[in-house]
Amino acid sequence: MHPLIEGILSATELRMAGAKQSFDHLKSRDLVGSAISARRRGLIPVIAEIKPRAISRPLRAGEAGEIARFYESRGACGISVLTEPTYFLGSISSLEEARRSTSLPVLRKDFIINRKQIREARADLVLLIVSIADIEDLIEDVRAAGMEPLVEVHDEHELDRAANAGATIVGINNRDLITLEVDLGRFEALGPIARDIGLFTVAESGVSSREEALRMMNAGADALLIGNSIMKNPALLGEITGVDIKAT
Ligand SMILES: O=P(O)(O)OC[C@@H](O)[C@@H](O)c1c[nH]c2ccccc12
């Protein structure tokens, strides 16, 4: 494992020792339905990520809500919010703000390794990374809390594990968690296999143009997850989804 990821995991363990557990059971928002409706409107379905690390500073109060509303206006079908504070500069309050500010399904992006973390915040989807977590148990915990797991895989072995554990939405990460390098060929190799077994597939990481987005769609992606490029240049999102800005 990359030393950075190891550092994040130990910081997470420490933080969780004193974490609060608050939770409401409001109705969950449906990512699959939202992605399908985006496609019906002729848009590329993008889960747009709020990722403070990409701009090298934590967000100001209110900023996560503003970004979420902007993403919604540019045709996003979902919002992803990094909540990991130590390296990614994220926060639970950004997640709550983003969810309050739009009606889109919101994905909590963090390094979830225990069930306490799952009940820390209300999201619609929770990322579970096969290579770091005991997903066989955590998938059930996420569903018991009224949310849906988005299970992240990097290779065929992890994909099998996700499918056997009951995942229905999988994220195929183009970024290698050991070298942190991006290769869009990873989704092209694994996406079709995941689709063939009936999973909803999200192509994660490394997309920074309409062409690259189309490349992932041609490989069978049901949705894309994009962070860095749109945090740095938010106007890019409308180009990628294909939204008609004049109509918004
Ligand atoms: O910023 P990018 O290259 O567009 O990637 C977004 C998203 O896929 C990436 O942030 C991500 C994918 N899996 C993760 C797990 C933890 C933290 C972050 C991630």
The ligand as an SDF file (V2000), in Angstrom:
LIG
                    3D

 19 20  0  0  0  0  0  0  0  0999 V2000
   -9.7140   13.7150   -9.1200 O   0  0  0  0  0  0  0  0  0  0  0  0
   -9.9980   12.6780  -10.1660 P   0  0  0  0  0  0  0  0  0  0  0  0
   -8.7840   12.1160  -10.8200 O   0  0  0  0  0  0  0  0  0  0  0  0
  -11.0380   13.1580  -11.1510 O   0  0  0  0  0  0  0  0  0  0  0  0
  -10.6560   11.4520   -9.3630 O   0  0  0  0  0  0  0  0  0  0  0  0
  -11.8600   11.5820   -8.6540 C   0  0  0  0  0  0  0  0  0  0  0  0
  -12.0550   10.3620   -7.7240 C   0  0  0  0  0  0  0  0  0  0  0  0
  -12.1330    9.2240   -8.5110 O   0  0  0  0  0  0  0  0  0  0  0  0
  -10.9070   10.2530   -6.7170 C   0  0  0  0  0  0  0  0  0  0  0  0
  -10.9590   11.3940   -5.9170 O   0  0  0  0  0  0  0  0  0  0  0  0
  -10.9660    9.0020   -5.8640 C   0  0  0  0  0  0  0  0  0  0  0  0
  -11.3430    7.7700   -6.2610 C   0  0  0  0  0  0  0  0  0  0  0  0
  -11.2880    6.8960   -5.2340 N   0  0  0  0  0  0  0  0  0  0  0  0
  -10.8680    7.5540   -4.1400 C   0  0  0  0  0  0  0  0  0  0  0  0
  -10.6930    7.0870   -2.8380 C   0  0  0  0  0  0  0  0  0  0  0  0
  -10.3150    7.9890   -1.9020 C   0  0  0  0  0  0  0  0  0  0  0  0
  -10.0840    9.3160   -2.2190 C   0  0  0  0  0  0  0  0  0  0  0  0
  -10.2560    9.7910   -3.5050 C   0  0  0  0  0  0  0  0  0  0  0  0
  -10.6640    8.9050   -4.4800 C   0  0  0  0  0  0  0  0  0  0  0  0
  1  2  2  0
  2  3  1  0
  2  4  1  0
  2  5  1  0
  5  6  1  0
  6  7  1  0
  7  8  1  0
  7  9  1  0
  9 10  1  0
  9 11  1  0
 11 12  2  0
 11 19  1  0
 12 13  1  0
 13 14  1  0
 14 15  1  0
 14 19  2  0
 15 16  2  0
 16 17  1  0
 17 18  2  0
 18 19  1  0
M  END
$$$$
